Amino acid sequence: MKGRAALSRERMLAARRRAYHGSMRVEATEAAEKIVGRVRASGRENLVMILSNGCCDATAPYLYDDYIAEPDAQPIGAVGDVAVLAPGWLAKLYSSEDDVLTIDVEHGVLDDSFSLETELDCRFVLRAPVVPERR
């Protein structure tokens, strides 16, 4: 299993170096990068962040350790040295060059998510740019 995890880690790191043309893109706030660093410092090594619809949430970022991504998962950015992946169907919805979403952190959120940052009493959130109203 270690070989599979190493291959997955290699794929995720390659995602960070790749250009994200024609696909959904995310950026991270400094606060999000700090939280990822704190999670990594707690001994987690094979981190990956995915955008997914959880059972109870809308589309949201989830941070997992040793997660095996779906076959159609596409790299869409990074938070620090952690690759962010999204399912193909979702990446296509936000494929414009102007569609850059931001991963941020909200503190003091009571959440029963499996995402690792909840151990630090915070939650990653996905922010979209405000689109001017069209008339």
C-alpha positions as CSV (number, residue, x, y, z in Angstrom):
1,M,0.0,0.0,0.0
2,K,2.9,2.3,0.6
3,G,3.7,2.3,-3.1
4,R,0.2,3.5,-3.9
5,A,0.4,6.2,-1.3
6,A,3.8,7.4,-2.7
7,L,2.4,7.5,-6.2
8,S,-0.6,9.4,-5.0
9,R,1.6,11.9,-3.2
10,E,3.8,12.3,-6.3
11,R,0.6,13.0,-8.4
12,M,-0.5,15.6,-5.8
13,L,2.8,17.4,-5.8
14,A,2.9,17.4,-9.6
15,A,-0.5,19.1,-9.5
16,R,1.0,22.0,-7.5
17,R,3.5,22.7,-10.3
18,R,1.0,22.3,-13.1
19,A,-0.7,25.3,-14.9
20,Y,-4.5,25.1,-14.5
21,H,-5.6,26.4,-17.9
22,G,-9.1,25.4,-19.0
23,S,-10.1,24.1,-15.6
24,M,-11.4,25.3,-12.3
25,R,-8.7,27.1,-10.2
26,V,-8.4,27.8,-6.5
27,E,-6.2,30.0,-4.5
28,A,-5.7,30.0,-0.7
29,T,-5.5,32.7,1.9
30,E,-2.6,32.9,4.2
31,A,-4.8,31.8,7.1
32,A,-5.7,28.6,5.1
33,E,-2.0,27.9,4.5
34,K,-1.2,28.3,8.2
35,I,-3.9,25.8,9.2
36,V,-2.6,23.3,6.7
37,G,0.9,23.8,8.2
38,R,-0.5,23.2,11.7
39,V,-2.2,20.0,10.5
40,R,1.0,18.8,8.9
41,A,3.0,19.6,12.0
42,S,0.7,17.3,14.0
43,G,2.2,14.3,12.1
44,R,0.0,14.1,9.0
45,E,2.1,13.4,5.9
46,N,0.0,12.5,2.9
47,L,-2.4,15.3,2.9
48,V,-4.8,16.2,0.1
49,M,-7.6,18.6,-0.1
50,I,-10.7,17.8,-2.1
51,L,-13.7,19.8,-3.2
52,S,-16.7,17.7,-2.7
53,N,-20.4,17.7,-1.7
54,G,-20.4,16.1,1.6
55,C,-23.5,14.4,2.9
56,C,-24.6,17.5,4.7
57,D,-22.6,20.4,3.2
58,A,-22.7,22.2,-0.1
59,T,-19.5,22.1,-2.2
60,A,-16.8,22.5,0.4
61,P,-13.1,21.9,0.8
62,Y,-12.1,18.8,2.9
63,L,-8.6,18.0,4.2
64,Y,-7.8,14.3,4.5
65,D,-4.7,12.2,5.1
66,D,-4.0,9.1,3.0
67,Y,-7.1,9.8,0.8
68,I,-7.4,8.0,-2.5
69,A,-9.0,10.4,-5.0
70,E,-11.7,9.4,-7.5
71,P,-10.3,8.5,-11.0
72,D,-11.7,11.7,-12.6
73,A,-10.3,14.0,-9.9
74,Q,-8.5,17.0,-11.4
75,P,-5.8,19.1,-9.8
76,I,-7.1,22.7,-9.5
77,G,-4.6,24.3,-7.2
78,A,-2.8,24.0,-3.9
79,V,-2.9,25.2,-0.3
80,G,0.7,25.5,0.7
81,D,2.3,22.2,-0.4
82,V,-1.1,20.3,-0.4
83,A,-2.7,19.7,-3.8
84,V,-6.4,20.6,-4.2
85,L,-8.5,18.2,-6.3
86,A,-12.0,18.4,-7.7
87,P,-14.2,15.9,-9.5
88,G,-14.3,16.4,-13.2
89,W,-17.9,17.5,-13.4
90,L,-17.3,20.2,-10.8
91,A,-14.1,21.5,-12.5
92,K,-16.0,21.9,-15.7
93,L,-18.6,24.2,-14.0
94,Y,-15.9,26.7,-13.2
95,S,-13.7,26.5,-16.2
96,S,-13.5,30.2,-17.1
97,E,-10.2,32.0,-16.6
98,D,-12.1,34.5,-14.4
99,D,-13.4,31.7,-12.2
100,V,-10.8,31.7,-9.4
101,L,-12.3,30.5,-6.1
102,T,-10.6,31.1,-2.7
103,I,-10.1,28.6,0.1
104,D,-10.2,30.4,3.4
105,V,-10.8,29.5,7.1
106,E,-13.5,30.3,9.6
107,H,-12.7,29.8,13.2
108,G,-15.0,28.6,16.0
109,V,-17.2,26.7,13.7
110,L,-19.0,23.8,15.3
111,D,-18.9,21.1,12.6
112,D,-19.1,17.4,12.6
113,S,-17.0,17.0,9.4
114,F,-14.3,14.4,8.9
115,S,-12.0,17.1,7.6
116,L,-8.8,17.4,9.6
117,E,-8.9,21.1,10.4
118,T,-11.9,20.6,12.6
119,E,-9.6,19.2,15.2
120,L,-8.3,22.8,15.4
121,D,-11.8,24.3,15.9
122,C,-11.9,25.8,12.4
123,R,-13.3,24.9,9.0
124,F,-12.1,25.5,5.5
125,V,-14.6,27.4,3.4
126,L,-14.8,28.1,-0.3
127,R,-15.4,31.7,-1.4
128,A,-16.4,32.7,-4.9
129,P,-15.9,36.2,-6.3
130,V,-18.9,38.5,-6.3
131,V,-20.3,38.6,-9.8
132,P,-21.8,42.0,-10.8
133,E,-25.5,41.8,-11.5
134,R,-26.3,41.7,-15.2
135,R,-29.0,43.9,-16.6
